[in-house]
């Protein structure tokens, strides 16, 4: 199996684990509901957000603002569907670390960078941990082709 095939299978297996986990499903929906409008704000109030990104001292503030908007809006929508959760959670976790570091710690913005961003980061880490599946879900006999051995006469 190719590397892409292994990655795809891993993502699909993680998504299945989350769909079967009610707590993770609720967290994914709550986090997704927060990220979608947070991402859209970067487009609707572009100049205001661009000013903030410039004030935070980020390199390439215009490009990063658009990238953050795409990641947050698209990633939030995928979380709502509980699709591609692991790669989405990794990317969004990185954006939350940047928000906490640059906006919160570096610029002193308490809300949302030192309040909501850490809570979202915690939710994303929770999803990443739960995406691995519960121990009894991994490696079961139903995880792929099975071979039945029948004793001959």
N, C-alpha and C positions, 0 to 999 in steps of 0.2 A: 504494500500500500504506500502511496506517495506521502510526502510530508503534508501536503495540503489535505489529503484524505484523512490522515490521522488527526490533524487540527480540526477539521470539520466534524469528525466523529466525536472528538473530545468536547467541542462546543455543544453539539446536539445532546450528548449524554449529560452535560451539566444543566442544560435547559430542561431536560426531562426530570432530573433530580429536583430542580426548583419547582417545577409545576406540581410535583407530588408533595411538596412541603408547604403547608398552609401558612406558616409563619413567614417563610421566605417570600412567598407570593404576596403577602400583605406588605412586607417591607419594600419589595420591588415596585409595587403599585404606588405606595406613598412617595418613595424617592423619585419615581418617574413623574408623578403628578407635580412635584416641586421643580424638577429639572426642565420640563417642557416650557413653562412660562418664563423661567429664569433665562433660558436660551433665547426665547423670542424677544425678550427685553433688549437683547444686544442688537437686534435688527430694528425694532420699533423705535427705540430711543438711541439710535446709533451714535449720534454726536455726544450725548451725555455719557454713554458707556465708553466711547473712545477717549474722552477727556479723563475718565477715571483710569483707564488702562495706561494713558500717558503719565498721569500723576503717580501711579504705582512704580514707575521706572522700569516697566517691562520692555524688553527689546521688541521691535516690530509691533507696536501696540495695535495698529490697524489690522494687521494679519491675525494676530492672536485674538483680538476681539471677535472677528468673524469665525475663526476656528473654534473658539469657546462656544459661540452661539450655535454652530453646527453640531458640535459634540453634545452640548447640553440638550438641544431640541431633539436631535435624532436619537441620542442615547436615552433620553427620557422616554421617548416613544417606544423604543425597543424594550426598555424595562417594563413599560406598561403591558407589553405583549409577552414579557418574559422570554425574549429571544436574544440570542448572542450575549447572554448576561455576563459571562466571564470577560470577554474582550471589552465590552461596554463599561463594566464596573472598573476595570483596570484604567481605561482612559479617563473616565470621570473622576476616579480617585486621584489621578495625577492632576487634574484641573483643580480639585479641592485642596490638594497640598500647595499648589501654586497660589490659590486664593488665600489660604491661611498664611502662607509665608510672606507674600508680597503685599497683599491688601490688609490683612489683619495685623500681623506682627510688624511688617515693614512700614505700613502707612497708618496704622492705628484705627482702622475701620472695624469697630466691634460688631456692628450689625451690617451685613450678614456674615462677614469673614471670620469672626471669632465666635459666632453662635451657630448659625445655620450650616456653614461649611463643615465644621467638625462633626455636627450631627449627621450630615449627608455622608461624610467620609466614614463614619462608624457604620451607617447603613450599608454602604458599599462593601466594606470589609466583611460585614455579616453575610452579605450575599455571596461574596467570594468563598467564604468558609463553608457556607451551606451548599454551594454549587458542587462541591466535591461529593455531596451525597452523604447520607447516613451510612455507617459501616455495613449494616445489613443489606443496603442497596447495591453496594459495589461487589462485583465479581459473582453475582448470582448466576445460576444455570440458565436464566432466561436472557442473559446479555449477549446473545448471538447464536450462531448455529450450534445445535446440539447433535450429538451422535448417540444413537441408541445401540447398545450391544445386546444382541439376542443370542442366547446359548443355542447351539445347533443340536440336532438329534443324532 
